[in-house]
Amino acid sequence: MKQEKKLLLARNIFVFIVVIVLTIIVLSEKGYELILPKVQKEMETYINEKHPNIENIKIGSIIYKDNSYKLKVTSNKNKNLYFYITRKNKKISDTYQKDYIEGNSLFSYLEKKLENEIEKVTETNIKTNIISSLDKYTSKVQDRIIKENNLLQLKFYTIEIELMINKWDASTILDQIINSISIYNSKNITPKSYTFIITNEEDITESIEIKNINKDSITKEIIQDILDDNYSKRLRDNKIKYNYLYKED
């Protein structure tokens, strides 16, 4: 009889321990859901206090991952302009300055969009780079960028093009550059400037990157100065920079 009581007691203790362990596991895995309303309120208060002038925004739902809470705040003017608020270890931080004010979130999207649109109408492979952060532009330019209004004709970006040159001389290089720029002009694509990466077809280790080119500034004499590795007054006056990606001493 005593043995049966001992076995019953041991079983009850075992069941109790199992229940406690399972409860702890469930709470550790799902416990975060219990404080979601509290965290949501904390983050909304954070927005009002930290960024009191922000307006026309949509506040998303909290996502819990890797022991942190993340909330996405999106502009009502453009769904690709947004920033995140993160709460981890009871501390709240955000990406407001970089992603929202400076426009990193929007620009990462726009660069790809511009590339796709340009490649579609010109059948060329290029890269685009937006020149400055969103907050550096005037309010009118900012508004046009955010509304994505005819951006191919807004001079807020540059185009990077790679060219293979079959004859390594100033005349041939100049002709190729002008012909390339003419393709984009004919499609009403007007970047602020162009960057050309010029590679010698006969020796692909010989390659030059030339920045800040436009149709009016580039000349045969400037190309020759670059080939001679002469950072001349002509280049300085036109703010053209170049860099040999590879050159033997």
Secondary structure as UniProt FT lines:
FT   HELIX           2..34
FT   HELIX           36..50
FT   TURN            52..53
FT   STRAND          57..59
FT   STRAND          63..65
FT   TURN            66..67
FT   STRAND          68..75
FT   TURN            79..80
FT   STRAND          82..88
FT   TURN            89..90
FT   STRAND          91..94
FT   HELIX           96..101
FT   HELIX           104..122
FT   STRAND          127..130
FT   HELIX           134..136
FT   HELIX           139..146
FT   TURN            147..148
FT   HELIX           151..153
FT   STRAND          157..165
FT   HELIX           170..186
FT   TURN            187..188
FT   STRAND          193..200
FT   TURN            201..202
FT   STRAND          203..213
FT   TURN            215..217
FT   HELIX           220..227
FT   TURN            228..229
FT   HELIX           233..237
FT   TURN            238..239
FT   STRAND          241..246
//
